[in-house]
């Protein structure tokens, strides 16, 4: 396990994109390009929030989203560790979107079969256009 890495991210207060999403997207890009490697430790929520001048909850939400995307994992006493690997960014974005879809559908009480059927229907709809 490496020590916490310096993470070069910024937040543009004038952007229509929410700050947590700006942070999530920038860290995800660092993972996809290999600038952050598997096993690297991210700064603590409080440290990154202080560096960026945002609320700790904003960074916590970004980290939660990254965990949903399969790129990081929160580990007790060790902090947030990069678990994702470099590779095809398009495939990684697709996997992240699929993770979000499954989580949302399960929280709405839908079955795996219903999720697969919805994806198949969406693919069929796109094939027609």
C-alpha positions as CSV (number, residue, x, y, z in Angstrom):
1,X,0.0,0.0,0.0
2,X,1.5,3.3,-1.0
3,X,1.3,6.6,0.9
4,X,-1.4,9.0,-0.1
5,X,-0.8,10.4,-3.6
6,X,-1.0,14.0,-4.5
7,X,-4.1,14.3,-6.7
8,X,-4.1,17.1,-9.2
9,X,-7.7,18.0,-9.5
10,X,-9.5,21.4,-9.6
11,X,-13.0,22.6,-9.1
12,X,-14.5,25.2,-11.4
13,X,-17.1,27.1,-9.4
14,X,-18.5,28.6,-12.6
15,X,-19.1,25.2,-14.2
16,X,-22.6,23.9,-14.5
17,X,-21.2,20.5,-13.6
18,X,-21.5,19.8,-9.8
19,X,-18.3,19.9,-7.9
20,X,-18.5,16.2,-6.8
21,X,-18.8,15.2,-10.5
22,X,-15.8,17.4,-11.5
23,X,-13.8,15.6,-8.8
24,X,-15.0,12.2,-9.8
25,X,-14.4,12.7,-13.5
26,X,-10.9,14.0,-12.9
27,X,-9.8,11.2,-10.6
28,X,-11.4,8.6,-12.9
29,X,-9.4,10.0,-15.8
30,X,-6.2,9.8,-13.7
31,X,-7.0,6.1,-13.0
32,X,-7.7,5.4,-16.7
33,X,-4.5,7.0,-17.9
34,X,-2.4,5.2,-15.3
35,X,-1.4,8.4,-13.4
36,X,-3.1,6.7,-10.4
37,X,-2.3,3.0,-10.3
38,X,-3.8,0.1,-8.5
39,X,-2.9,0.3,-4.8
40,X,-2.4,4.0,-4.7
41,X,-4.0,5.7,-1.8
42,X,-6.1,8.8,-2.4
43,X,-5.9,11.8,0.0
44,X,-8.4,11.7,2.9
45,X,-11.7,13.2,2.3
46,X,-10.9,16.1,4.7
47,X,-7.5,16.8,3.2
48,X,-8.8,16.9,-0.4
49,X,-11.8,19.0,0.6
50,X,-9.5,21.5,2.3
51,X,-7.2,21.6,-0.7
52,X,-10.1,22.3,-3.1
53,X,-12.0,24.6,-0.8
54,X,-15.2,22.4,-0.9
55,X,-17.2,20.6,1.8
56,X,-16.0,17.2,2.9
57,X,-19.4,15.8,1.8
58,X,-18.6,16.9,-1.7
59,X,-15.4,14.8,-1.8
60,X,-17.1,12.0,0.0
61,X,-19.8,11.8,-2.7
62,X,-17.1,11.8,-5.4
63,X,-15.3,8.9,-3.6
64,X,-18.6,7.0,-3.3
65,X,-19.3,7.5,-7.0
66,X,-15.8,6.3,-7.8
67,X,-16.4,3.2,-5.6
68,X,-19.6,2.6,-7.5
69,X,-17.7,2.8,-10.7
70,X,-15.3,0.1,-9.4
71,X,-12.3,2.4,-9.5
72,X,-11.6,2.8,-5.8
73,X,-12.4,1.0,-2.5
74,X,-12.7,2.5,0.9
75,X,-10.8,0.4,3.4
76,X,-11.0,0.9,7.1
77,X,-7.8,2.4,8.6
78,X,-6.2,2.5,5.1
79,X,-8.3,5.1,3.5
80,X,-9.5,5.1,-0.1
81,X,-7.4,2.8,-2.4
82,X,-7.3,2.7,-6.2
83,X,-8.6,-0.7,-7.4
84,X,-9.4,0.1,-11.0
85,X,-6.8,-0.5,-13.6
86,X,-5.8,1.3,-16.8
87,X,-7.4,0.1,-20.0
88,X,-9.9,1.2,-22.5
89,X,-11.6,4.3,-21.1
90,X,-14.8,3.6,-23.2
91,X,-15.1,0.2,-21.7
92,X,-14.5,1.6,-18.2
93,X,-17.2,4.2,-18.7
94,X,-19.6,1.5,-19.9
95,X,-18.9,-0.7,-16.9
96,X,-19.4,2.3,-14.6
97,X,-22.8,3.1,-16.3
98,X,-23.8,-0.5,-16.0
99,X,-22.9,-0.5,-12.3
100,X,-25.0,2.5,-11.7
101,X,-27.9,1.0,-13.7
102,X,-27.8,-2.2,-11.7
103,X,-27.6,-0.3,-8.3
104,X,-30.5,2.0,-9.3
105,X,-32.7,-0.9,-10.6
106,X,-32.0,-3.1,-7.6
107,X,-32.9,-0.2,-5.2
108,X,-36.2,0.1,-7.1
109,X,-36.8,-3.6,-6.5
110,X,-36.2,-4.8,-10.1
111,X,-34.8,-8.2,-10.8
112,X,-31.7,-9.0,-12.8
113,X,-33.9,-10.4,-15.5
114,X,-35.8,-7.1,-15.7
115,X,-32.5,-5.2,-16.0
116,X,-31.3,-7.4,-18.8
117,X,-34.6,-7.1,-20.6
118,X,-34.4,-3.3,-20.4
119,X,-30.9,-3.3,-21.8
120,X,-31.9,-5.6,-24.6
121,X,-34.9,-3.4,-25.4
122,X,-32.6,-0.3,-25.4
123,X,-30.2,-2.1,-27.8
124,X,-33.1,-3.0,-30.1
125,X,-34.4,0.5,-30.0
126,X,-31.0,1.8,-31.1
127,X,-30.6,-0.8,-33.8
128,X,-33.8,0.6,-35.5
129,X,-32.5,4.1,-35.6
